[in-house]
């Protein structure tokens, strides 16, 4: 198995540990297009999406691939009109979830994946409110995305 496969498996395991299904979390089936997931998954969901990769030469004869992953977090908001308590509460939960991910990804000693080198924790998007018409009516949820980059050494001469 390649280094990036080992890293990917470690990411999945870490996210499952941070957001266990026993606590009501759902792993989104479509981590890239969050709104393509069933409504029930968006109540308290997380998604993992391999965003892209790019070759990089850091020093002569040392070749890397920069891999970028995006994590999406969602929370359902039952009511938005005039009652801000629900959106405030859901937003605070998302901010707490963001902090869990950032702490976990910067604490590489817990990963036990020597192949993984965290290049940088990327941007954290603003919390977005999304309203969609679904079969049962108007569905509202909030979403935030976190970008994370890692490097894989593919060749040293």
N, C-alpha and C positions, 0 to 999 in steps of 0.2 A: 504494500500500500504506500502511496506517495505521502510526502509530508503534509500536503494540503488536505488530503483525505483524513489524516490523523487530526489535523486542526479542526476540520469541519465536524468530525465526530465529537471532539472536545467541546465545540461551541454548542452543538445540539444537547449534549449531556449537561452542560452548565445551565443552559436555558431551561431545561426540564427540571433541574434542581432548584433554580430560582423561582420558577413559575409552575409548581406541580399541579397536575389535574385534580388531585385530592383537595386542593384549596380553591377549586373553581376556575382555574385557568384552562384555556383551550389553545392548542397550537393551531394557527391559521393554516388552512390547506393551501391557500395562495398568499404567500408572503410578499409578493411583488404588488399585486393589485388587491389591496385589503378589502375593498368593497365587493369583490367577487366571492367572498366567503359567506357561508350561511349566517343569518342574523344571530343565532345563538352563540356562535363562536366569537362574535364581536363584543359580547357583553363584557368579557374579561379575557382578551386574547393577546397572543404574541405571535409574531411571524419572523421567520429567518429567510433572508433572500440573498443569494450570491449576486452582487450587483455587477461587478466587472473585475477584470484583471489586466495588468499591463506589464510587459517586460521592462527591466531596469538593469543598467550596468552601474554598480556603485564604485567599483575599482576595476582596474584593468584585469580581465580574466575572471571576474566574479559576477555571475549573472543571477538575477532575482526575478521573481514575479511578485508584483504588488497585488494582493487580493483585497477586494473591498466587499464587505458584507453590510447589509442594512437590516436592522431589527425594527419591527413595527409593533407598537403597543396600542391596544384599543380598550375603551370602556364605553359601556352603554350609558346614555343619558336619557331617561324617560321623559323629562319635561324641560324645555328650554324657555318657554314664554313666561317672563316675569319672575320665575322662581330660580334664583341663581345658586341656591344651596346645593342642588344636585350637580350642577356643572362644576361648582367649586370643589365639592367632595371628589368627584371623578377626576378632576384635574390634579388634586393633591395626591390621589392614588397613582396617577401616571408619573408625577414627579418623584414619588417614592420608588416606583419601579425603575425609572431612569437611574436613580442613585444606586440601586441594587446592581444594575448592569455595569455601570461605570466602575464601582468598587470591585466587582468580580473580574472585569477585564483588565484592570490595572494591577491586580494581585495575581501575577502570572505564576507565582510559586504554587498556587493551588491547582494549576492546570495540569502539571506533570506532563507537559508536551514541550520537550526541549527544542523541537523543530520550529516552534512558533515564536516569532519576534513581533511584538506589537509595534507597528510603525507609528500609529497615532489614532487616538479616538477622534473621529471626525465630528461633523456638525450634528447638533441635535435640533431637529426642526421645531418650529412653533407648534403648539397644540392646535390642531385643526378640528373644527366642528363640521361634521358631514351629515347631511340629511338626505335620505333616499326614499323613494316610493317603492315599497315592496308589497307583496301579495296581501299582507295583513294591515297595510296602511303606511303611514310615515314612520320611518325608522331613523333614530338619531344616535350618533355615537361620536366620540372624540378619539383622535389618533395623534401619535407622535412617532417620528422616525429617528433612529440613532445610527450613524455611520461609523464603521470600525474598519481599520486597515491592518493587514498583517503582511509580512514578507516571507517568501519561501526561497531558499537558496537552491537553485536548480543546477548550477554548474560552477565549479572553480577549476581554473587551469593552473 
